[in-house]
Amino acid sequence: MQNIPNDVRARVLNDALPYIQKYNNKIVVIKYGGNAMTNNELKQAVMSDIVLLALVGVKVVLVHGGGPEINDMLRRLGIESKFIGGLRYTDEATIDVVKMVLAGKVNKELVMLLGQYNGKAIGLCGMDEKMLLAERAYGPNDEDLGYVGCITKVNAEPISDALNNGVIPVIATVASDEKGQAYNINADTAAARIAAELKAENLILMTDIAGLLRDKDDPSTLISTVNVSEVPFMKRRGIISGGMIPKIDCCVEAVRRGVKKTAIIDGRVPHSILIEMLSNEGLGTQFR
């Protein structure tokens, strides 16, 4: 950065100005996961990006998962990881680990990292003030998944309170039912529901792929923009398949619930959030 001429720096800032104005005082929900969460260099870039956005007046909500950390803790405790249809089977021992790792270790580490960049952040969990209420979810063929939950209601008040006080809410996706039973919630799903409840300007899902590809083995076939009405056709054609289906379903649901725009971006690219939000080119696949 030190070797960049001043005129180039000025041009970059000038080009970003319309986007900074567009998002000023608007809510953006970022789902943070994948390689960007485990690679230290990428993690530092994400945290600095979020603090920068907050400093220029964007109201950022950070929703995070933590699958690798959960796997590591289960392994250390000698608890077997079991998956059904891509979803983690969550028994009593596993839900205790999920709460401990997500709401404790991962959440607080992210708050600390944001603080190192002089960001004001607070760690929240879906169980706080009944922020995320859930009921038991079942697998594709009605398989028992244990304490895996489906969100029934979002109480956005704690999130709004933080945003109105200039604080970045960092949310761990553990929910509860009315009786206080904890449930493990998919972070993409939680981010989409939270974005919809907040009527966010943008929902960004960070992944480990370039976005939606017309040919899954060819990154050059990236589809930059998708209208939500096209999604059923793209599923029938097999363009949307496998693990992309639930992610794109989350984007579609968020748009239909009032979110202006959603995007799936490549979290392996340093500063991918800024490229997506503050440039004309964008990054990944946008859903409108």
Short mmCIF file of the C-alpha atoms (twelve columns), coordinates in Angstrom:
data_MODEL
# 
_entry.id   MODEL 
# 
loop_
_atom_site.group_PDB 
_atom_site.id 
_atom_site.type_symbol 
_atom_site.label_atom_id 
_atom_site.label_alt_id 
_atom_site.label_comp_id 
_atom_site.label_asym_id 
_atom_site.label_seq_id 
_atom_site.Cartn_x 
_atom_site.Cartn_y 
_atom_site.Cartn_z 
_atom_site.pdbx_PDB_model_num 
ATOM 1   C CA . MET A 1   0.000   0.000   0.000   1 
ATOM 2   C CA . GLN A 2   2.919   2.350   0.743   1 
ATOM 3   C CA . ASN A 3   4.121   2.059   -2.880  1 
ATOM 4   C CA . ILE A 4   0.791   3.201   -4.371  1 
ATOM 5   C CA . PRO A 5   1.041   6.738   -5.826  1 
ATOM 6   C CA . ASN A 6   -1.100  9.378   -4.163  1 
ATOM 7   C CA . ASP A 7   -3.105  10.068  -7.331  1 
ATOM 8   C CA . VAL A 8   -4.068  6.387   -7.519  1 
ATOM 9   C CA . ARG A 9   -5.107  6.396   -3.861  1 
ATOM 10  C CA . ALA A 10  -7.215  9.500   -4.449  1 
ATOM 11  C CA . ARG A 11  -8.883  7.916   -7.492  1 
ATOM 12  C CA . VAL A 12  -9.704  4.741   -5.535  1 
ATOM 13  C CA . LEU A 13  -11.324 6.768   -2.746  1 
ATOM 14  C CA . ASN A 14  -13.211 8.925   -5.230  1 
ATOM 15  C CA . ASP A 15  -14.540 5.843   -7.054  1 
ATOM 16  C CA . ALA A 16  -15.713 4.373   -3.743  1 
ATOM 17  C CA . LEU A 17  -17.548 7.551   -2.687  1 
ATOM 18  C CA . PRO A 18  -20.913 6.819   -4.410  1 
ATOM 19  C CA . TYR A 19  -21.042 3.387   -2.777  1 
ATOM 20  C CA . ILE A 20  -20.125 4.791   0.635   1 
ATOM 21  C CA . GLN A 21  -22.978 7.277   0.231   1 
ATOM 22  C CA . LYS A 22  -25.339 4.508   -0.899  1 
ATOM 23  C CA . TYR A 23  -24.705 2.384   2.190   1 
ATOM 24  C CA . ASN A 24  -24.412 5.218   4.716   1 
ATOM 25  C CA . ASN A 25  -26.709 4.471   7.674   1 
ATOM 26  C CA . LYS A 26  -27.951 1.306   5.914   1 
ATOM 27  C CA . ILE A 27  -27.838 -2.190  7.437   1 
ATOM 28  C CA . VAL A 28  -25.624 -4.851  5.872   1 
ATOM 29  C CA . VAL A 29  -25.651 -8.415  7.237   1 
ATOM 30  C CA . ILE A 30  -22.492 -10.451 6.622   1 
ATOM 31  C CA . LYS A 31  -22.433 -14.193 7.135   1 
ATOM 32  C CA . TYR A 32  -18.852 -15.097 7.998   1 
ATOM 33  C CA . GLY A 33  -17.560 -18.621 7.508   1 
ATOM 34  C CA . GLY A 34  -15.448 -20.924 5.368   1 
ATOM 35  C CA . ASN A 35  -11.750 -20.426 4.671   1 
ATOM 36  C CA . ALA A 36  -11.937 -16.735 5.584   1 
ATOM 37  C CA . MET A 37  -12.639 -17.871 9.125   1 
ATOM 38  C CA . THR A 38  -9.714  -20.294 9.455   1 
ATOM 39  C CA . ASN A 39  -6.993  -18.502 7.451   1 
ATOM 40  C CA . ASN A 40  -5.419  -15.892 9.729   1 
ATOM 41  C CA . GLU A 41  -4.498  -13.440 6.938   1 
ATOM 42  C CA . LEU A 42  -8.036  -13.555 5.512   1 
ATOM 43  C CA . LYS A 43  -9.512  -13.236 9.001   1 
ATOM 44  C CA . GLN A 44  -7.534  -10.053 9.625   1 
ATOM 45  C CA . ALA A 45  -8.706  -8.641  6.259   1 
ATOM 46  C CA . VAL A 46  -12.368 -9.371  7.081   1 
ATOM 47  C CA . MET A 47  -12.135 -7.718  10.489  1 
ATOM 48  C CA . SER A 48  -10.440 -4.595  9.103   1 
ATOM 49  C CA . ASP A 49  -13.032 -4.391  6.293   1 
ATOM 50  C CA . ILE A 50  -15.902 -4.541  8.785   1 
ATOM 51  C CA . VAL A 51  -14.402 -1.830  10.994  1 
ATOM 52  C CA . LEU A 52  -13.780 0.372   7.941   1 
ATOM 53  C CA . LEU A 53  -17.409 -0.018  6.837   1 
ATOM 54  C CA . ALA A 54  -18.622 0.852   10.331  1 
ATOM 55  C CA . LEU A 55  -16.400 3.952   10.405  1 
ATOM 56  C CA . VAL A 56  -17.905 5.274   7.138   1 
ATOM 57  C CA . GLY A 57  -21.428 4.881   8.495   1 
ATOM 58  C CA . VAL A 58  -22.506 1.381   7.446   1 
ATOM 59  C CA . LYS A 59  -24.452 -0.560  10.083  1 
ATOM 60  C CA . VAL A 60  -22.760 -3.962  9.903   1 
ATOM 61  C CA . VAL A 61  -24.197 -7.114  11.498  1 
ATOM 62  C CA . LEU A 62  -21.771 -10.050 11.597  1 
ATOM 63  C CA . VAL A 63  -23.329 -13.540 11.767  1 
ATOM 64  C CA . HIS A 64  -20.877 -16.406 12.144  1 
ATOM 65  C CA . GLY A 65  -20.656 -20.161 12.127  1 
ATOM 66  C CA . GLY A 66  -17.764 -22.255 13.398  1 
ATOM 67  C CA . GLY A 67  -17.936 -25.781 11.995  1 
ATOM 68  C CA . PRO A 68  -14.165 -26.494 12.010  1 
ATOM 69  C CA . GLU A 69  -13.818 -25.320 15.614  1 
ATOM 70  C CA . ILE A 70  -16.808 -27.468 16.658  1 
ATOM 71  C CA . ASN A 71  -15.279 -30.481 14.886  1 
ATOM 72  C CA . ASP A 72  -11.964 -29.883 16.632  1 
ATOM 73  C CA . MET A 73  -13.540 -29.656 20.094  1 
ATOM 74  C CA . LEU A 74  -15.696 -32.755 19.533  1 
ATOM 75  C CA . ARG A 75  -12.582 -34.645 18.457  1 
ATOM 76  C CA . ARG A 76  -10.682 -33.527 21.547  1 
ATOM 77  C CA . LEU A 77  -13.577 -34.621 23.766  1 
ATOM 78  C CA . GLY A 78  -13.897 -37.968 21.990  1 
ATOM 79  C CA . ILE A 79  -17.413 -37.233 20.680  1 
ATOM 80  C CA . GLU A 80  -18.142 -38.609 17.219  1 
ATOM 81  C CA . SER A 81  -19.284 -36.161 14.513  1 
ATOM 82  C CA . LYS A 82  -22.227 -37.480 12.508  1 
ATOM 83  C CA . PHE A 83  -23.877 -35.872 9.486   1 
ATOM 84  C CA . ILE A 84  -27.258 -36.599 7.896   1 
ATOM 85  C CA . GLY A 85  -27.944 -35.007 4.514   1 
ATOM 86  C CA . GLY A 86  -25.134 -32.507 5.113   1 
ATOM 87  C CA . LEU A 87  -26.564 -31.477 8.510   1 
ATOM 88  C CA . ARG A 88  -24.771 -32.162 11.785  1 
ATOM 89  C CA . TYR A 89  -26.641 -34.613 14.018  1 
ATOM 90  C CA . THR A 90  -26.739 -32.782 17.346  1 
ATOM 91  C CA . ASP A 91  -27.312 -34.854 20.489  1 
ATOM 92  C CA . GLU A 92  -27.178 -33.492 24.060  1 
ATOM 93  C CA . ALA A 93  -23.396 -33.688 24.299  1 
ATOM 94  C CA . THR A 94  -22.945 -32.046 20.912  1 
ATOM 95  C CA . ILE A 95  -25.317 -29.144 21.581  1 
ATOM 96  C CA . ASP A 96  -23.344 -28.362 24.749  1 
ATOM 97  C CA . VAL A 97  -20.161 -28.223 22.659  1 
ATOM 98  C CA . VAL A 98  -21.892 -26.077 20.009  1 
ATOM 99  C CA . LYS A 99  -22.948 -23.546 22.662  1 
ATOM 100 C CA . MET A 100 -19.511 -23.525 24.259  1 
ATOM 101 C CA . VAL A 101 -17.591 -23.114 20.993  1 
ATOM 102 C CA . LEU A 102 -19.895 -20.738 19.072  1 
ATOM 103 C CA . ALA A 103 -21.221 -18.485 21.836  1 
ATOM 104 C CA . GLY A 104 -18.011 -18.690 23.849  1 
ATOM 105 C CA . LYS A 105 -14.737 -19.244 22.030  1 
ATOM 106 C CA . VAL A 106 -15.481 -18.141 18.439  1 
ATOM 107 C CA . ASN A 107 -17.817 -15.265 19.264  1 
ATOM 108 C CA . LYS A 108 -15.534 -13.657 21.816  1 
ATOM 109 C CA . GLU A 109 -12.434 -14.071 19.638  1 
ATOM 110 C CA . LEU A 110 -14.181 -12.183 16.813  1 
ATOM 111 C CA . VAL A 111 -15.236 -9.382  19.182  1 
ATOM 112 C CA . MET A 112 -11.633 -9.153  20.384  1 
ATOM 113 C CA . LEU A 113 -10.269 -9.018  16.820  1 
ATOM 114 C CA . LEU A 114 -12.653 -6.228  15.857  1 
ATOM 115 C CA . GLY A 115 -11.488 -4.381  18.958  1 
ATOM 116 C CA . GLN A 116 -7.864  -4.706  17.843  1 
ATOM 117 C CA . TYR A 117 -8.818  -2.643  14.777  1 
ATOM 118 C CA . ASN A 118 -10.492 -0.088  17.094  1 
ATOM 119 C CA . GLY A 119 -13.953 -1.347  16.230  1 
ATOM 120 C CA . LYS A 120 -16.747 -1.272  18.818  1 
ATOM 121 C CA . ALA A 121 -18.368 -4.716  18.910  1 
ATOM 122 C CA . ILE A 122 -20.529 -6.814  21.208  1 
ATOM 123 C CA . GLY A 123 -20.961 -10.580 21.208  1 
ATOM 124 C CA . LEU A 124 -24.531 -11.864 21.075  1 
ATOM 125 C CA . CYS A 125 -26.094 -15.306 20.867  1 
ATOM 126 C CA . GLY A 126 -29.462 -16.273 19.401  1 
ATOM 127 C CA . MET A 127 -30.519 -17.347 22.906  1 
ATOM 128 C CA . ASP A 128 -30.066 -13.813 24.282  1 
ATOM 129 C CA . GLU A 129 -33.452 -12.137 24.859  1 
ATOM 130 C CA . LYS A 130 -35.029 -14.862 22.704  1 
ATOM 131 C CA . MET A 131 -33.396 -13.313 19.661  1 
ATOM 132 C CA . LEU A 132 -33.771 -16.526 17.655  1 
ATOM 133 C CA . LEU A 133 -36.679 -18.790 18.558  1 
ATOM 134 C CA . ALA A 134 -36.672 -22.220 16.964  1 
ATOM 135 C CA . GLU A 135 -38.342 -25.587 16.798  1 
ATOM 136 C CA . ARG A 136 -36.867 -28.963 16.009  1 
ATOM 137 C CA . ALA A 137 -35.906 -29.470 12.357  1 
ATOM 138 C CA . TYR A 138 -35.834 -32.757 10.469  1 
ATOM 139 C CA . GLY A 139 -33.750 -34.122 7.610   1 
ATOM 140 C CA . PRO A 140 -34.752 -34.312 3.907   1 
ATOM 141 C CA . ASN A 141 -36.521 -37.610 4.548   1 
ATOM 142 C CA . ASP A 142 -37.814 -36.698 8.010   1 
ATOM 143 C CA . GLU A 143 -34.677 -38.042 9.683   1 
ATOM 144 C CA . ASP A 144 -34.146 -37.186 13.334  1 
ATOM 145 C CA . LEU A 145 -31.357 -34.578 13.570  1 
ATOM 146 C CA . GLY A 146 -31.438 -34.162 17.327  1 
ATOM 147 C CA . TYR A 147 -31.167 -30.549 18.479  1 
ATOM 148 C CA . VAL A 148 -30.949 -28.975 15.038  1 
ATOM 149 C CA . GLY A 149 -33.411 -26.119 14.801  1 
ATOM 150 C CA . CYS A 150 -35.618 -24.306 12.334  1 
ATOM 151 C CA . ILE A 151 -36.128 -20.595 13.099  1 
ATOM 152 C CA . THR A 152 -39.736 -19.670 13.905  1 
ATOM 153 C CA . LYS A 153 -39.264 -16.068 15.068  1 
ATOM 154 C CA . VAL A 154 -36.603 -13.363 15.158  1 
ATOM 155 C CA . ASN A 155 -36.480 -10.686 17.866  1 
ATOM 156 C CA . ALA A 156 -34.280 -8.016  16.272  1 
ATOM 157 C CA . GLU A 157 -34.451 -5.576  19.202  1 
ATOM 158 C CA . PRO A 158 -31.065 -6.484  20.757  1 
ATOM 159 C CA . ILE A 159 -29.429 -6.176  17.331  1 
ATOM 160 C CA . SER A 160 -31.081 -2.827  16.603  1 
ATOM 161 C CA . ASP A 161 -30.087 -1.516  20.044  1 
ATOM 162 C CA . ALA A 162 -26.438 -2.327  19.326  1 
ATOM 163 C CA . LEU A 163 -26.546 -0.752  15.848  1 
ATOM 164 C CA . ASN A 164 -28.235 2.410   17.155  1 
ATOM 165 C CA . ASN A 165 -25.408 2.780   19.668  1 
ATOM 166 C CA . GLY A 166 -22.732 2.496   16.987  1 
ATOM 167 C CA . VAL A 167 -21.761 -1.042  17.995  1 
ATOM 168 C CA . ILE A 168 -21.194 -4.006  15.660  1 
ATOM 169 C CA . PRO A 169 -23.319 -6.989  16.779  1 
ATOM 170 C CA . VAL A 170 -21.469 -10.304 16.387  1 
ATOM 171 C CA . ILE A 171 -24.038 -13.103 16.475  1 
ATOM 172 C CA . ALA A 172 -23.513 -16.785 17.270  1 
ATOM 173 C CA . THR A 173 -26.205 -18.922 15.663  1 
ATOM 174 C CA . VAL A 174 -27.502 -20.892 18.635  1 
ATOM 175 C CA . ALA A 175 -31.261 -20.561 19.161  1 
ATOM 176 C CA . SER A 176 -33.757 -21.757 21.766  1 
ATOM 177 C CA . ASP A 177 -37.403 -22.703 21.987  1 
ATOM 178 C CA . GLU A 178 -39.919 -21.141 24.377  1 
ATOM 179 C CA . LYS A 179 -38.844 -23.599 27.104  1 
ATOM 180 C CA . GLY A 180 -35.150 -22.734 26.793  1 
ATOM 181 C CA . GLN A 181 -33.957 -25.823 24.903  1 
ATOM 182 C CA . ALA A 182 -30.948 -24.876 22.771  1 
ATOM 183 C CA . TYR A 183 -30.830 -25.618 19.036  1 
ATOM 184 C CA . ASN A 184 -28.001 -25.586 16.508  1 
ATOM 185 C CA . ILE A 185 -28.929 -23.281 13.584  1 
ATOM 186 C CA . ASN A 186 -27.383 -23.135 10.118  1 
ATOM 187 C CA . ALA A 187 -25.531 -19.805 9.911   1 
ATOM 188 C CA . ASP A 188 -26.662 -19.034 6.327   1 
ATOM 189 C CA . THR A 189 -30.293 -19.528 7.344   1 
ATOM 190 C CA . ALA A 190 -29.891 -17.393 10.464  1 
ATOM 191 C CA . ALA A 191 -28.201 -14.589 8.530   1 
ATOM 192 C CA . ALA A 192 -31.005 -14.556 5.940   1 
ATOM 193 C CA . ARG A 193 -33.751 -14.396 8.568   1 
ATOM 194 C CA . ILE A 194 -31.939 -11.690 10.553  1 
ATOM 195 C CA . ALA A 195 -31.366 -9.624  7.383   1 
ATOM 196 C CA . ALA A 196 -35.044 -9.914  6.484   1 
ATOM 197 C CA . GLU A 197 -36.205 -8.888  9.959   1 
ATOM 198 C CA . LEU A 198 -33.899 -5.863  9.878   1 
ATOM 199 C CA . LYS A 199 -34.959 -4.982  6.296   1 
ATOM 200 C CA . ALA A 200 -31.256 -4.906  5.440   1 
ATOM 201 C CA . GLU A 201 -29.918 -3.213  2.329   1 
ATOM 202 C CA . ASN A 202 -27.620 -6.141  1.624   1 
ATOM 203 C CA . LEU A 203 -26.959 -9.711  2.760   1 
ATOM 204 C CA . ILE A 204 -23.520 -11.118 1.970   1 
ATOM 205 C CA . LEU A 205 -22.723 -14.825 2.350   1 
ATOM 206 C CA . MET A 206 -18.989 -15.563 2.376   1 
ATOM 207 C CA . THR A 207 -18.117 -18.965 0.885   1 
ATOM 208 C CA . ASP A 208 -15.145 -20.930 -0.431  1 
ATOM 209 C CA . ILE A 209 -16.164 -20.693 -4.102  1 
ATOM 210 C CA . ALA A 210 -16.280 -17.852 -6.624  1 
ATOM 211 C CA . GLY A 211 -20.095 -17.782 -6.631  1 
ATOM 212 C CA . LEU A 212 -22.700 -19.530 -8.771  1 
ATOM 213 C CA . LEU A 213 -21.003 -21.129 -11.777 1 
ATOM 214 C CA . ARG A 214 -22.750 -22.209 -14.976 1 
ATOM 215 C CA . ASP A 215 -20.160 -25.031 -15.069 1 
ATOM 216 C CA . LYS A 216 -19.157 -25.943 -11.508 1 
ATOM 217 C CA . ASP A 217 -15.659 -26.965 -12.673 1 
ATOM 218 C CA . ASP A 218 -14.951 -23.741 -14.590 1 
ATOM 219 C CA . PRO A 219 -14.528 -20.514 -12.546 1 
ATOM 220 C CA . SER A 220 -14.725 -18.460 -15.748 1 
ATOM 221 C CA . THR A 221 -18.447 -19.364 -16.022 1 
ATOM 222 C CA . LEU A 222 -19.362 -17.240 -12.988 1 
ATOM 223 C CA . ILE A 223 -22.912 -15.876 -13.174 1 
ATOM 224 C CA . SER A 224 -22.689 -12.337 -11.804 1 
ATOM 225 C CA . THR A 225 -26.409 -11.558 -11.423 1 
ATOM 226 C CA . VAL A 226 -29.479 -13.755 -10.920 1 
ATOM 227 C CA . ASN A 227 -33.105 -12.693 -10.670 1 
ATOM 228 C CA . VAL A 228 -34.825 -14.774 -7.988  1 
ATOM 229 C CA . SER A 229 -37.511 -15.744 -10.521 1 
ATOM 230 C CA . GLU A 230 -34.820 -17.604 -12.505 1 
ATOM 231 C CA . VAL A 231 -33.813 -19.875 -9.619  1 
ATOM 232 C CA . PRO A 232 -36.369 -22.716 -10.162 1 
ATOM 233 C CA . PHE A 233 -35.354 -22.969 -13.833 1 
ATOM 234 C CA . MET A 234 -31.647 -23.038 -12.891 1 
ATOM 235 C CA . LYS A 235 -32.330 -25.843 -10.419 1 
ATOM 236 C CA . ARG A 236 -34.109 -27.887 -13.101 1 
ATOM 237 C CA . ARG A 237 -31.154 -27.350 -15.449 1 
ATOM 238 C CA . GLY A 238 -28.725 -28.509 -12.742 1 
ATOM 239 C CA . ILE A 239 -26.911 -25.161 -12.662 1 
ATOM 240 C CA . ILE A 240 -27.911 -24.870 -9.009  1 
ATOM 241 C CA . SER A 241 -27.233 -28.199 -7.302  1 
ATOM 242 C CA . GLY A 242 -25.675 -29.871 -4.284  1 
ATOM 243 C CA . GLY A 243 -24.426 -27.622 -1.499  1 
ATOM 244 C CA . MET A 244 -25.338 -24.459 -3.417  1 
ATOM 245 C CA . ILE A 245 -29.070 -25.183 -3.123  1 
ATOM 246 C CA . PRO A 246 -29.483 -24.254 0.580   1 
ATOM 247 C CA . LYS A 247 -27.247 -21.163 0.228   1 
ATOM 248 C CA . ILE A 248 -29.184 -19.860 -2.766  1 
ATOM 249 C CA . ASP A 249 -32.501 -20.706 -1.111  1 
ATOM 250 C CA . CYS A 250 -31.403 -18.452 1.769   1 
ATOM 251 C CA . CYS A 251 -30.635 -15.634 -0.680  1 
ATOM 252 C CA . VAL A 252 -34.003 -16.039 -2.406  1 
ATOM 253 C CA . GLU A 253 -35.895 -16.079 0.899   1 
ATOM 254 C CA . ALA A 254 -34.084 -12.942 2.075   1 
ATOM 255 C CA . VAL A 255 -34.939 -11.038 -1.130  1 
ATOM 256 C CA . ARG A 256 -38.571 -12.139 -0.982  1 
ATOM 257 C CA . ARG A 257 -38.751 -11.008 2.658   1 
ATOM 258 C CA . GLY A 258 -37.585 -7.504  1.751   1 
ATOM 259 C CA . VAL A 259 -33.764 -7.483  1.619   1 
ATOM 260 C CA . LYS A 260 -32.749 -5.239  -1.294  1 
ATOM 261 C CA . LYS A 261 -29.874 -7.389  -2.540  1 
ATOM 262 C CA . THR A 262 -28.043 -10.554 -1.554  1 
ATOM 263 C CA . ALA A 263 -24.701 -11.883 -2.722  1 
ATOM 264 C CA . ILE A 264 -22.604 -15.022 -2.476  1 
ATOM 265 C CA . ILE A 265 -18.942 -13.998 -2.574  1 
ATOM 266 C CA . ASP A 266 -15.572 -15.737 -2.500  1 
ATOM 267 C CA . GLY A 267 -14.199 -15.358 1.018   1 
ATOM 268 C CA . ARG A 268 -10.814 -16.661 -0.157  1 
ATOM 269 C CA . VAL A 269 -10.189 -13.314 -1.880  1 
ATOM 270 C CA . PRO A 270 -8.631  -10.752 0.491   1 
ATOM 271 C CA . HIS A 271 -10.926 -7.756  1.132   1 
ATOM 272 C CA . SER A 272 -13.737 -9.437  -0.832  1 
ATOM 273 C CA . ILE A 273 -16.336 -7.543  1.222   1 
ATOM 274 C CA . LEU A 274 -14.970 -4.160  0.149   1 
ATOM 275 C CA . ILE A 275 -14.678 -5.271  -3.480  1 
ATOM 276 C CA . GLU A 276 -18.319 -6.396  -3.414  1 
ATOM 277 C CA . MET A 277 -19.707 -3.310  -1.723  1 
ATOM 278 C CA . LEU A 278 -17.500 -0.418  -2.821  1 
ATOM 279 C CA . SER A 279 -16.827 -1.079  -6.495  1 
ATOM 280 C CA . ASN A 280 -18.787 -1.239  -9.725  1 
ATOM 281 C CA . GLU A 281 -17.479 -4.709  -10.579 1 
ATOM 282 C CA . GLY A 282 -18.592 -6.409  -7.388  1 
ATOM 283 C CA . LEU A 283 -17.606 -9.974  -6.672  1 
ATOM 284 C CA . GLY A 284 -19.400 -13.301 -6.808  1 
ATOM 285 C CA . THR A 285 -23.107 -13.694 -7.611  1 
ATOM 286 C CA . GLN A 286 -25.800 -11.146 -6.767  1 
ATOM 287 C CA . PHE A 287 -29.468 -12.050 -6.303  1 
ATOM 288 C CA . ARG A 288 -32.155 -9.417  -6.885  1 
# 
